[in-house]
C-alpha cells in the first residue's frame, strides 16, 4: 500500500512561453540577449531556451523562473513593473510575440528530488539557482546541452498527484543510475495554476538529443523504473516530451 507523499513543496516555478512570429524569431533572440542582464536582475530566471522539437508548436521561447512562493512572485513582478527600463523592454519585445502563456508549478517534495539525486542524478534546480552542471564528468562544459521537458497529464482526483509521486520516487533512483553521465534530473513539478493535474519533469542532457536518446535506451531495462512505470501509467491520460535548446544567456546551460 503506497503512502501518499506529503504535499510540502520546495518553492514554485513559473513557466512562461512566447509563441513568436516566424519571420521575427532572429530579431527576438537578439533583443532577448541584449536585455538578458536586465531580465536576470529583475526576475529569478533559471532556464531560457527555444523549442527544437516535440512541442505543441515551433518558434517558441520558454523561460522558467523560480520563487520561494506565490507571494515572492507577486513582489518581484511588481518591482519589475515599476522599472521604466523594464517596461520599455517589454513594450519592445511584444512586437515579436503572437501569443503568451504562463503556468505556475509547485516543485515536488524534497524527498522526491532526493530519490533521484541519491544514485548519481537529481538536482534541486530551484534552490540551487545559479549552479551549473559544468563539472559533470561528461566534460560537455555546457556545450551541446539540451533540456528535455516531460509532461504527464493525470486523471482527475485529489490524491492522483501524490500517488503519482509515490510511484515515481520508488523507481527514479534506479532510472538515473542507468543514465549516461551527462544526463541529470533537474526538477519535478506539478501544476498550481494552469492546467491542473499535470506533472512536469525537467532533464538536462549533455551531448544533445543523442545523449537524451542514449539515456532513454539504457534505462528501459531497469527493473525499478519499469515497475514504477506500471503504476505511473495507470494514473496518466497523456504524455509529451519536448527538447529545449538553452540560450547563451540562460542561467541553466
N, C-alpha and C positions, 0 to 999 in steps of 0.2 A: 504494500500500500504506500503510495507516494505521499509525502508530507508537503503541502504547498509551500513554495518559497515565500519567505517574509516579504511584504511589499516595499520594504525600505529600498530606496534608490540612492545612488551616489552622484546626484546632480542631474541636470537636464541638458539636452541638446536641442537646438533649433536647426532644422534643415530647410534652407531656402533654395528654391530653384527658379532660374530665369530662363524662359524659352526665348531664344534670340532670333532675330531676323537673319536668315542665312547670309544675305548679302552684306551684313554689318558685323559678322562674328569677329573678324580680324580687328575692326575698329573697337569693339567692346573689349577684346583682350588687351589691346594697347591702353585703353582708358583704365581698365581694372588694374593693370600692372602699375601704371604711373601713380595711381591713388592707393596702392596697397598699404603703404606705411600709415596713411591716414586711417584706413579701414581698421588696421590692427591696433592702432592707438585708441580707437573709439569702441571697438567691439571685440570680444574674445574669440577671434577666428581660430579654427582648428584646420579644417580642410577646405580648399578652394580648388575645384577641378572641373573638367569638361567630359561629358559622356562620350565614350568611344564606341561602345556597342552594348546592346542589351536593354537599354532604357525604353520608356514608352515612346520617346522621340529623340532625335539627334539635335545638335546645336543647342544644348542645354548647359548652362553654368550652374553647378551645385556648390553651395557653401554651407558649412557646418560650424555652428557656434556652441560653446559650452558655457553654462551658467550654473551657479550653485543651486538656484531655484527660480521660480517664475517671477518672484519679486525683484531679483537682481536683473533679470532680463528687462523688466519694465524700466528700472532705473537707468541701465546702460543705454537703452534705446532712447529714452527721454534726453539724456545728456547729449547723445549724438544729434538728435533733432534740434538741439539748441545751438549747434555749431554751424555758423554761416558757411564755412568751408565744406562741411559735410553735406549741407543742404544743396550747395551748388553742384557738388559731385553727383548726388542722387538725381538732381534735375537733368544733368548732362547725360547720365547713363540710361535714363528712361527711353531715350530715342532709339536705343538698340534693342529694346525688350518688347516682345509682343504679349507675354503672359508671365505672371509671377505666382509663386505658391510658397506657403510656409506651413510647416508642421512642427510640433514640439513633442519630444520623446523623453521619457524617463530612462536614464542609464540604469542598467539592471542592478540587482542586489550585488554587493561586493563579493559574496560567496560564489556567484556565477563566474565573475571575472577571474577569481582565484582558481576555480576549477580549470579554466583554460590556461592560466599562467603557470600552473604548477609543474607541467610536463614540457616546458620549452616554448610555450606560446602565451598569448594573452598580454594585454597592456591596457591599463586604465586610461584610455585616451583622453578623457575629460580632465581629470585632476592632474595629469602629468603635463598638461599644457604644451609648453614649447619643446619638450623632449622629442627627439627624432630617433629613428632606428639606424642611424649611420654606423653604429657599432655592430650591426648584425654580422654574423660570420659568413654571410653570402658575399660580403665585400661589394655590395652594389653602390654604397655611398650616396644613396638617394637617386641614382640614375637608373632608368628603365623600370621605375616603380609604377605599379597601378594599384588602385584601391578597388575592391570589389564590394558592392552594396548588395546584400542578400535580403530580400523582403519576403516574409511569410504572412499571409493573410489567414487569420484563425477563425474558427467557429465562434459564434456569439456565446456569451456566458461570463459571469463574474469570475469564475475560477479557471477559465481557459488559459489565460496568460500565465498565472502561477504554475499550473500543471505543465505547460509547455516548457517553462524554465526548469522545472524539476527533471524532465526527461533530458533536456539539453545539458544540464550540469552533470548528469550521470554519464554522459558519453563524450563531452567536448575535450576532456583531458586526454583520452585515448586518441582522439582525432588529431589534435595538434602535435602529439608525439610522433605522428607519422608524416607530417607535412615536410616539405622541403625547408631548408634552413632560412630562406628568405621570406617565408610566409609567417605572418603574425596575426593573431586575433586582436583587433584594436579595441572594439567595444561591442556591446549588445544592448539594444534599447527597445522600448515599447511605447506606443503612442499615448500621449497625454492629451494633446489637442490635434484633431485632424481625423483621418480615417481610423476608427477605433479597432481594437483587437488586431493590431499589426505589430509584428516584431521584426527588427532590422539588425542584421549583423554587419559589421564593417571589418573587412580583412585587408591587410597590406601584403602585396606580393612583390618581392624582388624578381627581376627577370621578366617583367611584363606579363602579358596574358599567357605566355608559355610557362612561366613559373606558377601561375594560378592553375593551369590545367595539370601540370606535373603534380602539384599537391593534391588536386582532386583525385587523380588516378591512384596515388599512393594511399589515400585514406579510405578508399571504397572497401577494402578488405578488412578494415579494423573491426573487431568483434564488438567492442564497447559502443562505437559510434553507430554501427548497424543496428544494434539493439535499441539505442536511443531514437534512431530514425523511425523505428516501428511505432513508438509512442507519439513522436512529433507528427508523423504523417496522419495519425488518427485525429489530430486536432486542427489540421491545416486544410484550408479550402483552396489555396493557390500559392504559387511561389514564383519569384522572378529574381534573376541576378543581373547586375549592371556593372560595367567596367568604367571606372573614372580615372582619367589621367590628371594628376595634380599639376596645378600651375606652378611656375617658378617661385612665386611669392607665397605659396601655400605654407602654413606652419607645419602641417604634416606633409612630409615628402617621401 
